[in-house]
Amino acid sequence: MEEKDKKEEIKKGNNSDIDEKILKAGFFKKVWYSITKIEKYPNMSAQGFGKAVSYLAKIVAILAIIVSLGMVYQTYNMLKEGVEYLENGFAEFSYKDGILDVYSEGAITISSEDSYVGETIIDTKTEDEAIINEYVNKVTNAGGGVVILKDEVKIKNPSVAGVISYSYKETIDILGITEFNKQDVINYIQSGQMVSLYVSVFLTIFIYAFMMFLLDGFVSTLFLSFFGYFTAWLARIKMRYVAIFNMAVYSLTLSIILNMIYLGINIFIPFEMEYFQVMYVTVAAIYLVAAIFILKSEFVKKQMELMKIAEAQEIIKKQMEEKEQEEKDRKEREERKKKDKEEEKKKKEKEENTGEEPEGSGA
């Protein structure tokens, strides 16, 4: 019995160690658990809403960093190609106090085959919003590109939802530059002062991408949590919504990592994967449903164990009652025997004291 109790204690101790490891698990350990150990979702979810949101923010930040570095890399190559193009065949231009003026009669279009950043449209004369929107739609349909206007530049990148706009005044004034011309730009790009521009591009893209990806993550988590709540209801598992929401956050892990790989490849080899967003949500939904049904399986298993324990307790209780009854009967028999002996002894003592002979002695 003692050895059995010790084994049970060791077993319980091991389980406690696992729970403790999950509670103390760092970010990257949670990423590993989220992909390879779905059965850990309930334990990670139990850490609370705050921990889940913090986890989502961290993994989204990594995704935003990858996109930002990709944009810096593309900017570097764009400027490298741009210097060659400026020197050999681009029109003269000048910039002053937030306004760019390209000395050209009409819009200049550079095809995606001739530009590293995709289709590029330059028009510093127009202020018509309809025409500007037409330019944006054109580069979007071409798979991405740049629209350069008199006071801003608009960038459409397939890696980021929406169109990113940079105001010259807000972006260039940070560098302390208020005026330049074509030759000044060539000299500046070829100098070592471009580092500050790359930093500015990185920070701007990072903030934008982080907010966009975080918002998209929350929307996806909400959708998955409602789906998960409905699944739990069908499976007849009573779970708090916040617990399912937390599990939905962790179920997005593999989808976000696949998105990182997709965007990382896109930096070097631009391409568009059809229905990627559908796959993104589907993979997360599979993980969440699997976690819910594993939880149900564990719940059923525990119920079965409890039933077995209850049955065993009932059997032990009956055995104990039978033993108690046997012990009681045994004591009663011993008491009766003892009492009979005492009565017999008293009777003999009485006969000896009175001198009476027992019946039949004179025969």
Order of alpha helices (4+ residues) and beta strands (2+ residues): alpha-alpha-alpha-alpha-beta-beta-beta-beta-alpha-beta-beta-beta-alpha-beta-alpha-alpha-alpha-alpha-alpha
